[in-house]
Amino acid sequence: VQLVESGGGLVQPGGSLRLSCAASGFSFRSYGMSWYRQAPGYERELVASISSTGGSTNYADSVKGRFTISRNNARNTLYLQMNSLIPEDTAVYYCKTAAGFWGQGTQVTVSS
């Protein structure tokens, strides 16, 4: 199983980023997926999750209305569209399979 996140970076408050998670080594379309994040000094927290078909999604209250999780099962890729970013969104973002496998993370920094 391999999960490779990309798309992180430095962005100003109010900006946008789209994270991607490229999956391989397992049947991507069969598993729900999630995005987590961990800021320095804080525990890792669930940001958003999506069912195997993409028909059901859930979000943390802190990102509702700003972030959108999606997936492309034909491309074995998970996405997280992040809009209206605020400094409190600064963290390392990880993708995770419902089977418990994690990616290596991608850094998102929101700062002016």
C-alpha positions as a printed NumPy array, in Angstrom:
array([[  0.   ,   0.   ,   0.   ],
       [  1.312,   3.422,  -0.926],
       [ -0.289,   6.81 ,  -0.33 ],
       [  1.516,   9.895,  -1.599],
       [  0.193,  13.329,  -0.702],
       [  1.029,  16.447,  -2.687],
       [ -0.19 ,  19.999,  -3.16 ],
       [  0.815,  21.534,   0.143],
       [  2.688,  24.795,   0.456],
       [  2.659,  28.333,   1.768],
       [ -0.488,  30.369,   1.143],
       [ -1.798,  33.687,   2.422],
       [ -4.914,  33.859,   4.601],
       [ -7.999,  33.712,   2.412],
       [ -6.197,  31.685,  -0.217],
       [ -6.823,  28.205,  -1.572],
       [ -4.949,  24.958,  -2.03 ],
       [ -5.886,  21.565,  -3.432],
       [ -4.259,  18.528,  -1.88 ],
       [ -4.002,  15.226,  -3.708],
       [ -3.357,  11.72 ,  -2.418],
       [ -2.245,   9.199,  -5.029],
       [ -3.015,   5.643,  -3.951],
       [ -1.551,   2.361,  -5.129],
       [ -1.149,  -1.229,  -4.005],
       [ -4.737,  -1.826,  -2.993],
       [ -8.257,  -1.61 ,  -4.368],
       [ -8.758,   2.118,  -3.878],
       [-12.382,   2.081,  -4.997],
       [-13.274,  -0.398,  -2.245],
       [-12.3  ,   1.76 ,   0.72 ],
       [-13.47 ,   4.878,   2.414],
       [-10.77 ,   7.517,   2.747],
       [-10.028,  10.382,   5.077],
       [ -7.883,  13.465,   5.471],
       [ -6.322,  14.194,   8.852],
       [ -4.087,  17.014,  10.001],
       [ -1.636,  17.597,  12.807],
       [ -0.407,  20.961,  13.961],
       [  2.701,  21.326,  16.166],
       [  1.834,  20.534,  19.764],
       [ -1.581,  19.154,  18.887],
       [ -2.976,  15.69 ,  18.343],
       [ -3.788,  14.489,  14.85 ],
       [ -7.405,  15.316,  14.025],
       [ -9.899,  14.172,  11.429],
       [-10.598,  16.831,   8.81 ],
       [-12.896,  15.063,   6.351],
       [-13.911,  11.602,   5.218],
       [-15.534,  10.128,   2.131],
       [-17.181,   6.806,   1.365],
       [-15.796,   4.363,  -1.186],
       [-18.162,   5.603,  -3.896],
       [-17.881,   9.254,  -2.952],
       [-21.577,   9.407,  -2.197],
       [-21.158,  10.268,   1.471],
       [-18.869,  12.849,   3.052],
       [-18.277,  14.202,   6.544],
       [-16.366,  17.222,   7.792],
       [-14.979,  18.578,  11.015],
       [-16.96 ,  21.598,  12.19 ],
       [-13.857,  23.762,  11.849],
       [-13.669,  23.235,   8.064],
       [-17.322,  22.897,   7.051],
       [-18.18 ,  25.205,   4.192],
       [-14.512,  25.837,   3.392],
       [-13.076,  22.408,   2.527],
       [-14.354,  19.819,   0.076],
       [-13.23 ,  16.189,  -0.028],
       [-13.597,  14.252,  -3.266],
       [-12.159,  11.238,  -5.047],
       [-11.574,   9.922,  -8.526],
       [-11.706,   6.135,  -8.404],
       [-10.6  ,   5.837, -12.028],
       [ -7.396,   7.687, -11.134],
       [ -6.971,   6.177,  -7.636],
       [ -6.728,   9.678,  -6.216],
       [ -8.207,  11.452,  -3.221],
       [ -8.507,  15.249,  -3.096],
       [ -9.035,  17.979,  -0.547],
       [-10.002,  21.387,  -1.887],
       [ -9.271,  23.995,   0.773],
       [-10.696,  27.499,   0.398],
       [-10.767,  30.547,   2.659],
       [ -7.701,  29.275,   4.489],
       [ -6.9  ,  30.698,   7.908],
       [ -3.698,  30.487,   9.969],
       [ -5.324,  27.855,  12.191],
       [ -5.364,  25.506,   9.174],
       [ -1.562,  25.324,   9.315],
       [ -0.612,  21.671,   9.804],
       [  0.747,  18.574,   8.168],
       [ -2.091,  16.957,   6.224],
       [ -2.299,  13.193,   5.87 ],
       [ -4.526,  10.892,   3.871],
       [ -5.643,   7.611,   5.389],
       [ -7.45 ,   4.54 ,   4.18 ],
       [-10.305,   2.997,   6.107],
       [ -8.003,  -0.007,   6.508],
       [ -5.613,   2.12 ,   8.565],
       [ -2.801,   2.965,   6.147],
       [ -1.323,   6.484,   6.229],
       [  0.523,   8.66 ,   3.774],
       [  3.676,  10.577,   4.693],
       [  1.934,  13.938,   4.877],
       [  2.195,  17.296,   3.158],
       [  2.825,  20.597,   4.927],
       [  0.266,  23.394,   4.64 ],
       [  1.265,  26.789,   6.017],
       [ -1.171,  29.699,   6.065],
       [  0.622,  32.934,   6.775],
       [  0.967,  36.464,   5.513]])
